[in-house]
Amino acid sequence: MRGFGVLMLGGLILLTACSAPAVAGAAPASRQIIAMDTLMQFTIYGQEAEATVQTAVEEVQRLEGRLSRTAPDSEVTNLNARAGERVAVSETLYDLIVAAKQYALVTGGEFDMTVAPVVEAWGFGSERQRVPEQAELQELLPLVDSSTVSAEADENAYWVTLGAGQSVDLGGIAKGYATDCLAKLFADQGVKQGWASLGGNVLAWGTRPDGKAWQIGVQDPQYPEQERVVGLVGLQDAFAVTSGSYQRYFEEDGVTYHHILDPDTGYPADSDLMSVTVVADAAGSGEGGAKLPGNGTMCDALSTALFVMGEEQALDFWRDRTQEFDLILVTGDGRVVVTSGIADSFTPEKGSGYLYETAT
């Protein structure tokens, strides 16, 4: 990695050319914040970079205030507290609920926002992490069904109704939606070069200052505390999202329990994958009044769902949608599988110990 700066971006690592010139006459503007329970980083180049970065930060904070499951005054908290009632919601929350219902449908329920009661039982995202009793999970699993969530719209009014006892967790989709909003902001503000990292969700906008594609390193899941990658993928105007079993977990009685739950069983997904990276186009975001949610949201939802599916089913899912997204899969048996759409822009890491394959 000589000649590059390295920035840790959740399950992805951004390499920036240290000596690359900035946009003529303008230094980059960068910010770091904690939002949506993760570190977020923004870097934008251009004459109005400082103002645009500030607007980006404010947009993410606005979304957090609406979509957080744990913030006491958020829209999601209010919706969950009123399960069984028809609740008036913002267009933002309505759009995300509709998108989450759609991704639950197309993934056969492997992504499901109504897994929230099960997440709560495990205590992920809190200091009360524990292994629930099987009887407790069996009691909660009937609540996991996005098809029972009702979303209605009438002109500029929106309502959502959860089933009695249900609650939603948009953590598997909210950061992706936020990157969609940032892509629209960048397009509207005329940003030519920049990037944003929202945990494991990356928006690579335009090119690096040296005119080359942004180099995104996919973290080696076997070494989550180190800056080790399984390879680099060059991205320009693209979203990339990684989900993996190594990102959030706890140990109890010598057993490791990761945070990606299988909605069918209520237990951490028994996947043959260590990580899933989903890549999709961000070009055109915001142009012509593009409707949100977009590809950033899709990448977020699918990174979770495809991890739960496992390698074979994930690749079959991709083969039915090769024009929509691409994948980088790190398997438990030491292989890195890259789908054909990004194979030419992917560079394997020498000496990583992994075997590399291209899926077609």
C-alpha positions as CSV (number, residue, x, y, z in Angstrom):
1,M,0.0,0.0,0.0
2,R,3.0,2.3,-0.4
3,G,2.1,5.7,-1.7
4,F,-1.4,5.6,-0.3
5,G,-3.2,6.9,2.7
6,V,-5.4,4.3,4.3
7,L,-8.8,5.0,5.9
8,M,-10.7,2.3,7.7
9,L,-14.4,2.3,6.6
10,G,-16.1,-0.5,8.5
11,G,-15.7,-3.6,6.4
12,L,-14.1,-1.6,3.6
13,I,-10.8,0.3,3.5
14,L,-10.4,3.4,1.3
15,L,-7.0,4.0,-0.2
16,T,-6.2,7.7,-1.2
17,A,-3.2,8.7,-3.2
18,C,-1.2,10.8,-0.7
19,S,0.5,13.0,-3.3
20,A,-2.5,13.5,-5.5
21,P,-3.3,17.1,-6.3
22,A,-6.7,18.5,-5.1
23,V,-9.2,20.2,-7.3
24,A,-7.5,23.3,-8.6
25,G,-7.8,26.1,-6.1
26,A,-9.6,24.2,-3.5
27,A,-8.6,22.0,-0.6
28,P,-10.7,19.1,0.4
29,A,-13.1,19.4,3.4
30,S,-13.4,16.4,5.7
31,R,-15.5,15.6,8.8
32,Q,-16.0,12.7,11.2
33,I,-19.1,12.1,13.3
34,I,-20.7,9.3,15.3
35,A,-24.2,8.6,14.0
36,M,-26.4,5.6,13.6
37,D,-24.2,3.8,16.2
38,T,-21.1,4.0,13.9
39,L,-18.2,6.2,12.8
40,M,-19.0,8.2,9.7
41,Q,-16.5,10.0,7.5
42,F,-17.0,12.5,4.7
43,T,-14.4,14.1,2.3
44,I,-15.5,16.4,-0.5
45,Y,-13.4,18.3,-3.0
46,G,-14.4,21.6,-4.7
47,Q,-15.0,25.3,-4.2
48,E,-18.0,24.8,-1.8
49,A,-16.6,21.7,-0.1
50,E,-16.9,23.0,3.5
51,A,-20.6,24.0,3.0
52,T,-21.4,20.7,1.3
53,V,-19.7,18.6,4.0
54,Q,-21.7,20.5,6.7
55,T,-24.9,19.9,4.7
56,A,-24.1,16.2,4.4
57,V,-23.5,15.9,8.2
58,E,-26.8,17.7,8.9
59,E,-28.6,15.3,6.5
60,V,-27.3,12.2,8.2
61,Q,-28.2,13.6,11.6
62,R,-31.7,14.4,10.4
63,L,-32.1,10.8,9.2
64,E,-30.8,9.4,12.4
65,G,-33.4,11.4,14.3
66,R,-36.1,9.8,12.2
67,L,-34.9,6.2,11.8
68,S,-33.0,5.2,15.0
69,R,-34.6,2.4,16.9
70,T,-32.9,3.4,20.1
71,A,-33.3,7.2,20.1
72,P,-36.2,8.0,22.4
73,D,-37.7,10.7,20.2
74,S,-37.2,9.1,16.8
75,E,-40.1,8.3,14.4
76,V,-39.2,4.6,14.5
77,T,-39.3,4.6,18.3
78,N,-42.8,6.2,18.2
79,L,-44.0,3.8,15.6
80,N,-42.8,0.8,17.6
81,A,-44.4,2.1,20.8
82,R,-47.7,2.3,19.0
83,A,-47.8,-1.1,17.4
84,G,-51.3,-2.1,16.4
85,E,-52.2,1.6,15.7
86,R,-52.4,3.4,12.4
87,V,-49.5,5.9,12.8
88,A,-48.9,9.1,10.7
89,V,-45.3,9.1,9.5
90,S,-43.0,11.2,7.4
91,E,-42.5,10.5,3.7
92,T,-38.9,9.4,4.6
93,L,-40.0,6.7,7.0
94,Y,-42.9,5.6,4.7
95,D,-40.5,5.2,1.7
96,L,-38.1,3.1,3.8
97,I,-40.8,0.9,5.2
98,V,-42.1,0.3,1.6
99,A,-38.6,-0.5,0.4
100,A,-38.0,-2.8,3.4
101,K,-41.2,-4.7,2.6
102,Q,-40.1,-5.1,-1.0
103,Y,-36.7,-6.4,-0.1
104,A,-38.3,-8.9,2.4
105,L,-40.4,-10.1,-0.5
106,V,-37.6,-10.4,-3.2
107,T,-35.2,-12.1,-0.7
108,G,-37.7,-14.6,0.5
109,G,-37.7,-13.0,4.0
110,E,-33.9,-13.3,4.4
111,F,-34.0,-9.5,5.0
112,D,-36.8,-8.5,7.4
113,M,-37.1,-5.3,9.3
114,T,-39.6,-6.9,11.7
115,V,-36.8,-9.0,13.3
116,A,-36.5,-6.2,15.8
117,P,-38.0,-8.1,18.8
118,V,-35.5,-10.9,18.2
119,V,-32.6,-8.4,18.0
120,E,-33.8,-6.9,21.3
121,A,-33.8,-10.4,22.9
122,W,-30.2,-10.9,21.9
123,G,-29.3,-7.4,23.1
124,F,-27.2,-6.5,20.0
125,G,-26.4,-2.8,20.1
126,S,-26.7,-2.7,23.9
127,E,-24.7,-3.7,26.9
128,R,-27.2,-6.5,27.6
129,Q,-26.0,-9.0,25.0
130,R,-27.0,-12.6,25.9
131,V,-28.1,-15.8,24.4
132,P,-32.0,-16.1,24.7
133,E,-33.7,-19.2,25.6
134,Q,-35.1,-21.2,22.6
135,A,-38.6,-20.9,24.1
136,E,-38.3,-17.1,24.1
137,L,-37.2,-17.0,20.5
138,Q,-40.1,-19.3,19.5
139,E,-42.5,-16.9,21.1
140,L,-41.0,-14.0,19.2
141,L,-40.6,-15.5,15.7
142,P,-44.3,-15.3,14.7
143,L,-43.9,-11.5,14.9
144,V,-41.2,-11.6,12.2
145,D,-43.3,-11.0,9.1
146,S,-42.9,-7.8,7.0
147,S,-46.0,-8.7,4.9
148,T,-48.2,-7.9,7.9
149,V,-46.9,-4.3,8.0
150,S,-49.3,-1.9,6.3
151,A,-48.0,1.3,4.5
152,E,-50.5,3.8,3.1
153,A,-50.2,7.0,1.2
154,D,-52.7,9.7,0.2
155,E,-51.3,12.8,-1.6
156,N,-48.9,14.2,1.0
157,A,-50.0,12.1,4.0
158,Y,-48.5,8.7,5.0
159,W,-49.4,6.1,7.5
160,V,-47.8,2.8,8.8
161,T,-49.5,0.1,10.9
162,L,-47.5,-2.6,12.6
163,G,-49.1,-5.7,13.9
164,A,-49.7,-6.0,17.7
165,G,-46.4,-6.8,19.4
166,Q,-44.4,-6.1,16.3
167,S,-41.5,-3.6,16.0
168,V,-39.1,-2.6,13.2
169,D,-35.4,-2.2,13.1
170,L,-34.2,-0.3,10.0
171,G,-30.5,-0.7,10.9
172,G,-30.0,-3.0,8.0
173,I,-31.2,-0.4,5.5
174,A,-31.0,3.1,7.0
175,K,-27.3,3.7,6.3
176,G,-27.8,2.7,2.7
177,Y,-30.7,5.1,2.4
178,A,-28.5,7.8,3.9
179,T,-25.9,7.2,1.2
180,D,-28.6,7.5,-1.4
181,C,-29.5,10.9,0.1
182,L,-25.8,11.9,0.1
183,A,-25.5,10.9,-3.6
184,K,-28.5,13.1,-4.4
185,L,-26.9,15.9,-2.4
186,F,-23.6,15.6,-4.2
187,A,-25.4,15.6,-7.6
188,D,-27.5,18.6,-6.7
189,Q,-24.5,20.5,-5.4
190,G,-22.4,19.7,-8.4
191,V,-19.7,17.8,-6.4
192,K,-17.2,16.2,-8.8
193,Q,-15.0,14.3,-6.4
194,G,-15.6,12.9,-2.9
195,W,-16.5,10.0,-0.8
196,A,-18.6,9.2,2.3
197,S,-18.3,6.2,4.6
198,L,-21.2,5.4,6.9
199,G,-19.8,2.4,8.8
200,G,-19.6,-0.4,6.2
201,N,-21.5,1.7,3.6
202,V,-19.3,3.6,1.1
203,L,-20.2,6.1,-1.5
204,A,-17.4,6.7,-4.0
205,W,-18.3,9.8,-5.9
206,G,-16.5,10.8,-9.2
207,T,-12.8,10.0,-9.2
208,R,-9.8,10.5,-6.9
209,P,-8.1,13.9,-7.3
210,D,-5.5,12.2,-9.5
211,G,-8.2,11.2,-12.0
212,K,-8.2,7.5,-11.1
213,A,-10.9,5.4,-9.6
214,W,-11.2,5.3,-5.8
215,Q,-9.5,2.1,-4.5
216,I,-11.7,0.3,-2.0
217,G,-10.1,-2.5,0.0
218,V,-12.3,-5.3,1.1
219,Q,-11.2,-6.1,4.7
220,D,-9.9,-9.6,5.5
221,P,-12.5,-11.0,7.9
222,Q,-9.9,-13.1,9.7
223,Y,-8.1,-9.9,10.8
224,P,-10.8,-7.4,11.7
225,E,-8.6,-5.3,13.9
226,Q,-5.9,-4.9,11.2
227,E,-5.6,-3.0,7.9
228,R,-5.5,-6.2,5.9
229,V,-7.5,-6.7,2.8
230,V,-8.4,-9.6,0.5
231,G,-8.2,-7.3,-2.5
232,L,-8.9,-3.8,-4.0
233,V,-11.8,-2.8,-6.2
234,G,-11.7,0.4,-8.2
235,L,-14.9,2.3,-8.0
236,Q,-16.2,5.5,-9.6
237,D,-19.7,6.8,-8.9
238,A,-20.6,3.7,-7.0
239,F,-22.0,2.3,-3.7
240,A,-20.3,-0.5,-1.8
241,V,-21.6,-2.1,1.3
242,T,-20.1,-4.9,3.3
243,S,-21.8,-7.2,5.9
244,G,-19.8,-9.8,7.8
245,S,-19.9,-12.0,10.9
246,Y,-16.7,-10.4,12.2
247,Q,-18.2,-6.8,12.6
248,R,-20.4,-7.2,15.7
249,Y,-20.4,-10.2,18.0
250,F,-20.1,-11.4,21.5
251,E,-18.8,-14.6,23.2
252,E,-20.6,-16.7,25.8
253,D,-19.4,-20.0,27.2
254,G,-16.7,-20.1,24.5
255,V,-19.2,-19.7,21.6
256,T,-19.1,-16.7,19.3
257,Y,-22.5,-15.2,18.3
258,H,-22.5,-12.6,15.5
259,H,-25.2,-10.0,14.9
260,I,-26.6,-11.1,11.5
261,L,-29.7,-13.0,12.5
262,D,-31.5,-15.5,10.4
263,P,-35.2,-14.3,10.5
264,D,-36.4,-17.9,10.1
265,T,-34.6,-19.3,13.2
266,G,-33.9,-16.2,15.4
267,Y,-30.3,-17.3,15.7
268,P,-27.1,-15.9,14.1
269,A,-27.1,-17.0,10.4
270,D,-25.3,-20.3,9.9
271,S,-23.6,-19.0,6.7
272,D,-20.7,-20.4,4.8
273,L,-19.7,-16.8,4.1
274,M,-17.5,-14.6,6.3
275,S,-18.4,-11.4,4.4
276,V,-20.5,-10.1,1.6
277,T,-19.8,-6.9,-0.3
278,V,-22.4,-5.6,-2.7
279,V,-21.5,-3.0,-5.3
280,A,-23.9,-1.0,-7.5
281,D,-23.9,2.1,-9.7
282,A,-24.4,5.6,-8.1
283,A,-24.2,7.5,-11.4
284,G,-27.4,9.4,-12.0
285,S,-28.4,9.6,-8.4
286,G,-30.4,12.8,-7.9
287,E,-30.5,13.5,-11.6
288,G,-33.9,14.2,-13.1
289,G,-35.5,14.0,-9.7
290,A,-34.5,10.4,-9.1
291,K,-36.7,8.7,-6.7
292,L,-35.4,7.6,-3.3
293,P,-34.6,5.0,-2.0
294,G,-32.0,3.9,-4.6
295,N,-29.1,1.6,-5.1
296,G,-27.4,2.5,-1.8
297,T,-30.5,1.2,0.0
298,M,-30.5,-1.9,-2.2
299,C,-26.8,-2.7,-1.4
300,D,-27.4,-2.4,2.3
301,A,-30.5,-4.7,2.3
302,L,-28.9,-7.3,0.0
303,S,-25.6,-7.4,1.9
304,T,-27.5,-8.7,4.9
305,A,-29.8,-11.0,3.0
306,L,-27.1,-12.6,0.8
307,F,-25.0,-13.3,3.9
308,V,-27.9,-15.2,5.4
309,M,-28.5,-17.1,2.1
310,G,-24.9,-18.3,1.8
311,E,-22.7,-18.6,-1.2
312,E,-24.7,-20.8,-3.6
313,Q,-28.0,-19.0,-3.1
314,A,-26.4,-15.6,-3.1
315,L,-24.8,-16.3,-6.5
316,D,-28.1,-17.6,-7.9
317,F,-29.8,-14.4,-6.7
318,W,-27.1,-12.3,-8.5
319,R,-27.4,-14.3,-11.7
320,D,-31.0,-13.3,-12.0
321,R,-30.0,-9.6,-11.6
322,T,-26.5,-9.2,-13.1
323,Q,-27.3,-5.7,-14.4
324,E,-28.3,-4.4,-11.0
325,F,-25.3,-5.2,-8.7
326,D,-22.1,-7.1,-8.3
327,L,-20.6,-9.1,-5.4
328,I,-17.4,-9.9,-3.6
329,L,-17.9,-12.9,-1.4
330,V,-15.3,-14.1,1.2
331,T,-16.1,-17.7,2.1
332,G,-15.4,-19.6,5.2
333,D,-13.2,-22.1,3.3
334,G,-10.7,-19.5,2.2
335,R,-12.0,-18.3,-1.2
336,V,-12.8,-14.8,-2.6
337,V,-15.5,-15.0,-5.2
338,V,-15.9,-11.9,-7.4
339,T,-18.8,-11.6,-9.9
340,S,-18.0,-10.9,-13.5
341,G,-19.3,-7.3,-13.7
342,I,-16.4,-6.0,-11.4
343,A,-13.8,-8.7,-12.0
344,D,-11.7,-6.4,-14.3
345,S,-11.6,-3.7,-11.6
346,F,-10.7,-6.1,-8.7
347,T,-7.1,-6.7,-7.8
348,P,-6.4,-9.7,-5.5
349,E,-4.1,-9.1,-2.5
350,K,-0.8,-10.9,-3.0
351,G,0.1,-13.3,-0.2
352,S,-3.3,-13.2,1.4
353,G,-3.6,-17.0,1.4
354,Y,-7.0,-16.9,-0.3
355,L,-8.0,-18.6,-3.6
356,Y,-9.7,-16.2,-6.1
357,E,-12.6,-17.1,-8.4
358,T,-14.7,-15.2,-10.9
359,A,-18.4,-16.0,-10.9
360,T,-20.3,-15.9,-14.2
